[in-house]
């Protein structure tokens, strides 16, 4: 270091170097230093404690993409069933990389969404949609299994934390195998039936869907959720969504009973009812 002189400046043990000074002042200025990574509390078995009731605060269930507010499909309900605006949860360019034929099918799904959307019929939502629907879900962590229970349709799934096994058959909620990467719960979901959707605008997949989820705690009551979606029959490349989850902290927090199937009876079976003569 030179200060207007050709002679080097001598440093003694009591003189701070430029690099050390920079580190010192960075530590003193808020926002300049790197905060230590959050360390989740542990269960009695020493596992990251993700136990609790969680919920997303997003409009992804209406549409994964960024979207403006719009009129809902049932005009007579006015604002009650309108679509709230949202910034989207898809990383990168914010779009879903459909293959050409799949993109056309999504448009058809949207046009007939009141008849085709599984949510209307109270069918189990599948993964990842179950995570960001406007209903809470509960995570229960144990060494061999992570249980996840959803309020909507009383859906439940078990995440096998041991050696991965093969699914006996395709199902609405798929087959989940998990492991820990530090504090992050990583879950691979396969063998979902092709009838589940990603949102209310008809975004869909085939029976080749593979979803890789990551649940990463970011604070005592917040967690980042990421899902990488792969389906070569439907999409030209893998794509990813990400959104925060929030733990319910109210004293009486619990999953309520929401067996929505009784509300869908007319949608499902109304056409089979015997019509009485006038």
Secondary structure, 3 states (H helix, E strand, C coil): CCCCCCCCCCCCCCCCCHHHHHHHHHHHCCCCCCCCCCCCCECCCCCECCCEEEEECCCCCCCCCCECCECCCCHHHHHHHCECCECCCECCCCCCCECHHHHHHHHHHHHCHHHHCHHHHCCCCCCCHHHHCCCCEEEEECCCEEEEEECHHHCEEEEECCCCCCCCCCECCCEEEEEEECCEEEEEEECECCCCECCCCCCECCCCCEEEEEEEEEECCEEEEEEEEECCCCECCCEEEEEEEEECCCCCCCCCCCCHHHHHHHHHHHHHCCCCCC
